[in-house]
């Protein structure tokens, strides 16, 4: 069964934000320095990985709750 629309939206937002923080360390109009959130790349990478882990946990909890019903 697919995720509910609210949970799917949350997972998609968390994945996009996680990938952005974890990977966008290049020069682009939307990189960390260009939008004003600093140059601490290691912190951004860790934060991105945490967001991806939360997305995976939401996905997994939803999947596990549906298989137990």
Secondary structure, DSSP 8 states (H G I E B T S, - for coil): ----HHHHHHHHHHHHHHHHHHH--SSSTTSHHHHTS-S-HHHHHHHHHHHHHHHHHHHHHHHHHHH--
